[in-house]
């Protein structure tokens, strides 16, 4: 039936309590959201066309055919909305956000966060090192509530007008942290939080952000043994007693320096060093020479590969290789050993205004993972202290206090008495053997899942016999080649029985992989190994020393933080002032002197060590001043040769006379006194002086050459 005779009074609708003031349609239409307003403007002409038609239903059907709307939807919009409320009935109150028209129950509109507000919040999150997400949101709300203007959002009054377009703004801000503006809740802000890697990069730096970046994977299946060696230091998880000569017994940490072959994950060398406290309160740590001696041990034990270059992956901290050592190793191995430095990243990221510096442990990750296994194996050693304060055993503090009380007693005990005592900590020497056994166990471990390790099956004749690898090379390595031949000759049924008795397959051990795939190696000569053991005297920049003449050379010997000025004396034939030289010496035995090389590492001569004189050592001061005078003469000769002038000769003679007078003044005697006691000259000096006095000029030159030849022979 056509309902042309309908009346609005006959239609009943349900109503709800409205909480917003009523406004006219013309006033509300411009303030509607864009999508709601577009929908009203699209429906209004259609509704007016239906209202103007004499027959409503045919008009609705015709409009439905002409548009994309269904006839049922148009009929519902016309009869249930437009016919009752007019144009205001066409507003979809699910989208109006509180338009204020009749039928609207929305109390507020959600305020869309602008890009500037989001960027402001993200910037504060990036600069808050703690719980920045919520605190940054709270700080923005506090500023808004206090009346400040926020970028692209305005003050709280602007937000109130946007949320309630048909209300008058109150005198004070109605919002708080517990009742934020619509659309400004913490959950809404959290939808725009920065990516985790960006957040960590800005707050903590590159070190924390690095694990959240795409991984860099390395396929080690083609890597050969002894091709990559990685070195790192590690603090062992227990303390030890150590007897320090002249200082007594100390309870200290034990640190280790470990060298791992990356291809096999086998530890090829290690060294331990107790962290002894010095007299000045500092602690002994690994030095460059420790790393140098460790390289000496590896290269002396295994040699260098013949068919490829060996690379050492080292850090720039404790397990560092000095520039001098790097150049020396490259020199004695003819460039077949390379040093790759990692561990310290000096970042260009200055998000906080300061450059970053952090340790990149991933460059030696194979060894870092191995350290966890080492600590587990050594977990039964006495004196476990945990990796940090929160993981230490509850009895450690009491154990350490008891150990400290024993120090003076242990210092007075003999070695035999110490061996009988049940101590709360191990001795450093015993700890070395425990670590050595643990390394041996890990090098031969079978329960691992390391990448690039071949899986091998085993067979056994019965449950009580040995496990024989079904691998030709491995069987030969363990002396089972004859049993493997027997296995290949028996029937398949018997082979299956033996295989079942051999248990499940396992991967080869690191030591087995090293033995099976060991490349051709070439040992270093004894001369090269001796050179590797020496320390090198250079400047603090790692440059060659500057020879200043006077047959002396002053160098600075560095032992960790300790520095010592050392003077070397001796003839360096043919070496002029200003020449760069290198001193090779053993800093543990300075009395042996030093061998001096040029920058091409050719031997120039040998110099002996002479100590620094005190203020009472007049003879020592005389010798040092004599060296200075001699250097001045040598420099004057070079200058005269270059300028071909002698205008300052008399002045220099006067200076030398004044210096000589100064020496005699130190002796508290007049310069021309005849009664000054004479220091007896050594027999060798008297003989040399007599020989010089009785020889001619040509004979002196011959004698000088002979002395130089003897010096070279002695140095060789």
ZIPEDA-V564709 format. One record per run of one state. SS is the DSSP state (@ for helix, = for strand, . for the rest). FROM is the first residue (numbers start at 1). TO is the last residue. If there is no record, write none. Layout:
((SS FROM TO) (SS FROM TO))
This chain:
((. 1 7) (@ 8 10) (. 11 24) (@ 25 29) (. 30 33) (@ 34 52) (. 53 55) (@ 56 66) (. 67 70) (@ 71 90) (. 91 114) (@ 115 127) (. 128 131) (@ 132 145) (. 146 149) (= 150 150) (. 151 153) (= 154 154) (. 155 155) (@ 156 163) (. 164 185) (@ 186 190) (. 191 195) (@ 196 203) (. 204 205) (@ 206 212) (. 213 227) (= 228 244) (. 245 247) (= 248 261) (. 262 265) (= 266 274) (. 275 276) (= 277 277) (. 278 282) (= 283 283) (. 284 287) (@ 288 302) (. 303 303) (= 304 305) (. 306 309) (= 310 314) (. 315 322) (@ 323 332) (. 333 336) (= 337 341) (. 342 343) (= 344 347) (. 348 355) (= 356 359) (. 360 360) (@ 361 380) (. 381 383) (= 384 384) (. 385 388) (@ 389 391) (. 392 395) (@ 396 405) (. 406 406) (@ 407 412) (. 413 414) (@ 415 420) (. 421 425) (= 426 427) (@ 428 443) (. 444 454) (= 455 456) (. 457 457) (= 458 459) (. 460 467) (= 468 469) (. 470 471) (@ 472 477) (. 478 480) (@ 481 489) (. 490 491) (@ 492 501) (. 502 505) (= 506 507) (. 508 509) (@ 510 517) (. 518 520) (= 521 522) (. 523 525) (@ 526 533) (. 534 534) (= 535 537) (. 538 544) (= 545 546) (. 547 551) (= 552 559) (. 560 561) (= 562 569) (. 570 579) (= 580 585) (. 586 589) (@ 590 592) (. 593 593) (= 594 598) (. 599 602) (= 603 610) (. 611 617) (@ 618 643) (. 644 648) (@ 649 666) (. 667 682) (@ 683 693) (. 694 696) (@ 697 715) (. 716 716))
